[in-house]
Amino acid sequence: MPAIHFHVRWPDGSEDQCYSPSTVVKEYFQVGERLSVDAFVERANTALEAASQRVEQKFGFFCSSAMDQSTVIKAKAQQFGNSPQGMVEIIRID
């Protein structure tokens, strides 16, 4: 199962490389797309759950790394509170 990374730019300009165990995240994000922090967190969580389920279908167990990545994203998002101006940009998927 090919793992990929999606790279994001947070509202403060910082960038993170996020891990997915499956290419299914390409169905959830487009390069150049900008989302509110809350929308990004929700979509990332959904995408990573789908990726983990694909791992389970193939190998018989969920991918803990996908769930760890979801936790990291949620923790980072908390730094930005509920600011409506805060946008996350998808800068690369590889």
KAGI-V582201 format. One line per field, one symbol per residue. ss: DSSP state (H for helix, E for strand, C for the rest). phi: phi as a letter, one per 40 degrees, with the letter a starting at -180 (. if undefined). A space follows every 10 residues. Layout:
# KAGI-V582201
ss = ???
phi = ???
This chain:
# KAGI-V582201
ss = CCCEEEEEEC CCCCEEEEEE CCHHHHHCCC CCCEEEHHHH HHHHHHHHHH HHHHHHHHHC CCCHHHHHHH HHHHHHHHCC CCCCCCEEEE EEEC
phi = .ccbbbbbbc dcgcbbcbcb cacdcccbbb dgcbbcdccc cccccccccc ccccccccbg accccccccc cccccccccb fbccccbbbc baba
